């Protein structure tokens, strides 16, 4: 009997070594009731994630060697959102090799219809109108909007929300940034709306708008790389319910329940806070009152 037990133990050890050597160990799910085989996935044993393309800094980072990704390749795991995604995947028992990323336009992510992903993440704010078509996860990031303007322009001297009213503002269509302009700033000039954030940034650079409204962490890349002649005018005060970013799922997908358990664990053990500090840690801009 001892010989048999020793033999079984050695066999188990050999299997473990083999799995580790291949880079694809069998990682058990750490979340009760969320075994990999029970999850509602597009492809069994594999997570298919979606995000926008380009995938902008600092939410995504590390560049790209893959011609299909214009700016950053999410599979490198760099940037706040890929780092969060891989932490969730690990809690659900998936290895890095079992996670793939597909490019999906931002507006398609929460439009009605069949989804080509298990979940989508690209700074999608949870909003009542969007929840009619998709299921959202719990918050993985609480949001502040901000305004970026050219350093040499008069808007750079603004220090209040009311002071923004006289300027031409712009944002990407369908975003909470645009909604903030129309609901809370209410400028005297109709705000400009753009199909993509890249188009909105170009409009700021070309002086077609005075101020660009975006989520605060995105301002770092805009001011440092895309428009170095710009600066953060200020963060916008929270109005109404706290704006949050959530993962997007096919409407009613039970996978969201297990992902929510993972997000709660990441928040309670400090992982989200550490990833925020590493990838997004800019907090210096004033809040406009």
C-alpha positions in Angstrom: 0.0 0.0 0.0 2.8 2.4 0.9 4.4 1.7 -2.5 1.1 2.5 -4.3 0.7 5.8 -2.3 4.2 6.9 -3.1 3.7 6.1 -6.7 0.5 8.1 -6.9 2.2 11.1 -5.1 5.1 11.0 -7.6 2.7 10.9 -10.5 0.8 13.9 -9.1 4.0 15.8 -8.6 5.1 15.0 -12.2 1.9 16.3 -13.5 2.2 19.5 -11.5 5.7 20.1 -12.8 4.7 19.4 -16.4 1.8 21.9 -16.1 4.0 24.5 -14.6 6.7 24.0 -17.3 4.1 24.5 -20.0 3.0 27.8 -18.4 -0.5 26.6 -18.1 -1.0 25.2 -14.6 -4.4 24.0 -13.5 -5.4 26.9 -11.3 -8.5 26.1 -9.2 -11.1 28.8 -8.8 -10.9 30.5 -5.4 -14.5 31.7 -5.5 -17.1 29.2 -4.2 -19.8 28.3 -6.7 -17.8 29.7 -9.6 -16.0 26.7 -11.0 -14.7 27.2 -14.5 -16.9 24.5 -16.0 -20.1 26.2 -14.6 -19.4 29.6 -16.1 -21.5 30.9 -19.0 -18.7 31.6 -21.5 -18.5 32.1 -25.3 -15.9 29.3 -25.4 -15.5 26.7 -22.8 -12.3 27.0 -20.7 -11.4 30.4 -22.2 -12.2 34.0 -21.4 -12.9 36.2 -24.4 -12.5 39.9 -23.5 -13.3 43.0 -25.6 -12.0 46.5 -25.5 -11.8 49.6 -27.8 -9.1 50.1 -30.4 -7.0 52.3 -29.9 -6.7 51.3 -26.2 -5.5 54.5 -24.6 -3.1 55.1 -21.8 -3.1 55.0 -18.8 -6.0 52.5 -18.9 -3.8 50.4 -21.2 0.0 50.6 -21.5 3.1 48.9 -22.8 2.7 49.6 -26.5 1.9 46.9 -29.1 3.9 44.6 -31.4 0.6 43.4 -32.9 -0.4 45.3 -36.0 -4.1 44.7 -35.0 -3.7 47.0 -32.0 -3.1 50.6 -32.9 -1.6 51.8 -29.6 -1.5 49.3 -26.8 -2.0 45.5 -26.9 -4.2 44.6 -23.9 -2.7 41.0 -23.7 0.5 42.4 -22.3 -1.3 43.0 -19.0 0.0 46.5 -18.6 -2.3 49.4 -17.7 -5.0 49.5 -15.1 -7.8 47.7 -17.0 -5.7 44.7 -18.3 -4.2 44.4 -14.8 -7.7 44.3 -13.2 -8.9 41.9 -15.9 -6.1 39.4 -15.3 -6.6 39.6 -11.6 -10.3 38.8 -12.0 -9.4 35.9 -14.4 -6.9 34.5 -11.9 -9.6 34.6 -9.1 -11.9 32.6 -11.5 -9.1 30.0 -12.1 -7.9 31.1 -15.6 -4.3 31.4 -16.6 -3.0 34.2 -18.8 -2.9 31.8 -21.8 -6.7 31.2 -21.4 -7.5 34.9 -21.9 -7.9 36.5 -25.3 -8.8 40.1 -26.3 -10.8 41.3 -29.3 -11.2 44.8 -30.6 -14.9 46.0 -30.3 -16.0 49.7 -30.9 -17.0 51.5 -27.7 -20.6 52.2 -28.7 -21.2 48.6 -29.8 -20.3 47.4 -26.3 -23.5 48.5 -24.7 -25.8 48.5 -27.8 -28.6 45.9 -27.9 -27.7 42.6 -29.5 -25.5 39.5 -29.2 -22.1 40.2 -27.7 -18.8 38.8 -29.1 -17.2 38.9 -25.7 -17.6 37.5 -22.2 -17.0 40.9 -20.8 -15.9 44.3 -22.2 -13.9 47.0 -20.5 -13.0 50.4 -21.9 -14.0 52.9 -19.2 -17.7 52.2 -19.8 -19.8 54.2 -17.2 -22.7 52.4 -15.7 -25.9 54.3 -16.7 -29.6 53.5 -16.5 -30.2 53.7 -20.2 -27.3 51.3 -20.9 -28.5 48.8 -18.3 -31.6 48.3 -20.4 -29.5 46.5 -23.1 -26.6 44.9 -21.1 -25.6 43.7 -17.7 -22.9 45.6 -15.8 -20.5 44.4 -13.1 -20.0 46.1 -9.8 -17.7 49.1 -10.0 -14.0 48.5 -10.6 -13.3 52.3 -10.7 -15.0 55.4 -9.3 -14.8 58.2 -11.8 -14.1 62.0 -11.8 -14.6 63.9 -15.0 -12.0 66.7 -15.9 -11.4 69.4 -18.4 -8.3 69.8 -20.6 -7.5 73.0 -22.3 -4.5 74.6 -24.1 -2.0 76.1 -21.7 -1.9 79.4 -23.6 -5.7 79.7 -23.9 -7.9 81.8 -21.5 -9.8 78.6 -20.3 -6.6 77.5 -18.5 -7.3 80.3 -15.9 -10.8 79.0 -15.1 -11.2 77.9 -11.5 -15.0 77.4 -11.2 -17.7 75.3 -12.9 -19.5 78.5 -13.8 -16.4 79.9 -15.5 -16.6 77.1 -18.1 -19.9 78.3 -19.5 -18.6 80.8 -22.0 -16.2 78.3 -23.7 -16.7 75.8 -26.6 -16.4 72.4 -25.0 -16.3 69.0 -26.6 -16.4 65.2 -25.9 -16.9 61.8 -27.4 -20.5 60.9 -28.4 -22.4 58.7 -26.1 -20.1 59.2 -23.1 -20.8 60.5 -19.6 -18.3 63.2 -20.4 -20.7 64.7 -23.0 -23.6 64.1 -20.6 -21.8 66.1 -17.9 -21.4 69.1 -20.3 -25.0 69.2 -21.2 -26.5 68.4 -17.8 -24.2 70.3 -15.3 -22.0 72.8 -17.2 -24.7 73.9 -19.7 -22.3 76.2 -21.7 -23.6 79.1 -23.8 -22.3 77.5 -26.9 -23.5 74.1 -28.1 -20.9 71.5 -27.2 -19.1 69.7 -30.0 -19.5 65.9 -30.2 -17.1 63.5 -31.8 -17.2 59.8 -33.0 -14.1 58.9 -31.0 -11.9 60.3 -28.2 -9.1 60.6 -30.7 -11.2 62.9 -32.9 -12.0 65.0 -29.8 -8.4 65.3 -28.9 -7.5 66.3 -32.4 -10.2 69.1 -32.2 -8.6 70.4 -29.0 -5.1 70.3 -30.6 -6.4 72.2 -33.7 -8.2 74.8 -31.5 -11.6 73.8 -32.7 -12.7 73.6 -29.1 -11.5 75.4 -26.0 -11.9 72.5 -23.6 -12.1 68.7 -23.8 -14.1 66.8 -21.1 -12.8 63.3 -20.3 -12.3 61.0 -17.3 -9.6 62.4 -15.1 -7.0 59.5 -15.5 -7.1 60.0 -19.3 -5.9 63.5 -19.0 -2.3 62.4 -18.1 -1.7 60.8 -21.6 -3.5 63.7 -23.4 -1.4 66.4 -21.7 1.9 64.5 -21.8 1.8 62.8 -25.2 -1.2 63.7 -27.5 -1.3 67.5 -26.8 1.8 68.6 -24.9 0.7 72.2 -25.1 -2.3 71.4 -23.0 -2.9 71.1 -19.3 -5.7 70.0 -16.9 -7.9 73.0 -16.2 -9.4 71.0 -13.3 -11.4 68.1 -12.1 -15.2 68.4 -12.2 -17.1 68.1 -9.0 -19.2 64.9 -8.6 -22.9 65.7 -9.4 -25.6 63.3 -8.4 -24.8 59.6 -8.0 -21.2 58.6 -8.1 -20.1 57.7 -11.6 -18.5 54.3 -11.9 -16.9 52.1 -14.5 -18.3 48.6 -14.9 -17.5 45.6 -17.0 -20.1 45.0 -19.7 -21.8 41.6 -20.2 -24.5 40.1 -22.4 -27.8 41.0 -20.8 -28.6 38.5 -18.1 -25.3 36.6 -18.3 -24.8 34.8 -14.9 -21.0 35.2 -15.4 -21.4 38.7 -14.0 -22.3 37.3 -10.5 -19.0 35.4 -10.3 -17.1 38.4 -11.6 -18.7 40.6 -9.0 -17.5 38.3 -6.3 -14.0 38.6 -7.7 -14.2 42.4 -7.8 -15.4 42.6 -4.2 -12.4 40.4 -3.2 -10.0 42.6 -5.1 -11.5 45.7 -3.4 -11.5 44.2 0.1 -7.9 42.9 0.0 -6.5 46.2 -1.4 -5.6 45.0 -4.9 -7.7 47.6 -6.7 -6.2 50.3 -4.6 -2.7 49.1 -5.4 -3.4 48.9 -9.1 -4.9 52.4 -9.1 -1.8 53.8 -7.4 0.5 52.0 -9.8 -1.2 52.8 -13.1 -3.5 55.8 -12.5 -1.9 57.6 -9.5 -2.3 61.2 -10.7 -4.3 63.3 -8.2 -2.9 66.9 -8.4 -5.5 68.8 -10.4 -7.8 71.1 -8.5 -11.6 70.5 -8.3 -13.6 73.2 -10.0 -16.3 74.5 -7.6 
